[in-house]
């Protein structure tokens, strides 16, 4: 079911592991996914609530990559855009992937 204002993202059975891993290769995109995975299931966050120290056009690019990889759903609310993790769908398609990403992030030394 598509919510009004929601951007297109691939059906979960069309999501490819290589595309997901390529999206997660970028540390900023990976941090977004980790933050969403650590949050409550199904909760949306404003895209502007993420501390991404890059230009607006680059942030837009990161959201598009995550959306087209099938990791997030994004919707336009007129006064901002909101994002949520496709947690259950990704867990069905790639069991354990999100848990591994979060655990690796937790194990990484801080810079």
C-alpha positions in Angstrom: 0.0 0.0 0.0 1.4 3.4 -1.0 0.8 6.3 1.3 0.0 9.7 -0.3 3.2 11.7 -0.9 5.4 8.6 -0.6 8.3 8.3 -3.0 8.6 5.2 -5.1 10.8 2.4 -3.7 11.3 -1.1 -5.0 9.1 -4.0 -3.9 11.0 -6.0 -1.3 11.4 -9.0 -3.7 13.2 -6.7 -6.1 15.7 -5.5 -3.6 19.2 -6.9 -4.4 21.8 -7.6 -1.8 24.6 -5.9 -3.8 22.6 -2.7 -4.1 21.9 -2.8 -0.3 25.5 -3.3 0.5 26.6 -0.6 -1.9 24.2 1.8 -0.2 25.5 0.8 3.2 29.1 1.3 2.2 28.9 5.0 2.8 29.4 5.9 6.5 26.7 8.6 6.5 24.1 6.4 4.9 25.1 3.5 7.2 24.7 5.8 10.3 21.2 6.8 9.2 20.2 3.1 8.9 21.8 2.3 12.3 19.9 5.2 13.9 16.6 4.1 12.4 17.3 0.4 13.4 17.9 1.5 17.0 14.7 3.4 17.0 11.2 2.1 17.6 9.8 0.0 14.8 7.7 1.8 12.3 8.4 5.3 13.6 9.1 8.0 11.1 11.7 10.7 11.5 12.1 14.0 9.8 14.9 13.8 7.3 16.2 17.1 8.7 16.6 15.4 12.2 19.7 13.5 11.0 23.0 15.2 11.5 24.5 14.9 8.0 27.3 17.4 7.6 27.0 17.8 3.9 25.2 20.1 1.4 21.4 19.8 0.9 21.9 18.3 -2.6 24.2 15.6 -1.1 21.7 14.8 1.6 19.0 14.4 -1.1 21.4 12.1 -3.0 21.9 9.9 0.2 18.1 9.7 0.7 17.6 8.6 -2.9 20.3 5.9 -2.7 18.8 4.5 0.5 15.3 4.6 -1.0 16.3 3.1 -4.3 18.3 0.3 -2.5 15.0 -0.5 -0.8 16.1 0.2 2.8 13.8 3.1 3.6 10.4 4.6 2.8 10.3 8.3 2.4 7.4 10.6 2.1 6.8 14.3 1.4 4.6 16.0 3.9 4.7 19.4 2.2 6.6 21.1 5.0 9.3 18.4 5.1 10.2 14.9 4.2 10.0 11.9 6.6 11.7 8.6 6.5 11.2 5.2 8.1 13.2 2.0 7.9 11.6 -1.0 6.1 12.7 -3.1 9.0 10.2 -6.0 8.7 10.5 -6.2 4.9 14.3 -6.2 5.0 14.4 -8.7 7.8 12.3 -11.1 5.7 14.4 -10.5 2.6 17.8 -10.6 4.4 17.4 -12.2 7.8 19.9 -10.8 10.3 21.3 -8.1 8.1 20.1 -5.1 10.2 21.3 -6.7 13.4 24.8 -7.3 11.9 25.0 -3.7 10.7 24.0 -2.3 14.1 26.4 -4.6 16.0 29.3 -3.7 13.7 28.6 -0.1 14.2 28.6 -0.6 18.0 31.9 -2.5 17.8 33.6 0.2 15.7 36.1 2.4 17.5 34.9 6.0 17.8 36.9 8.6 15.8 
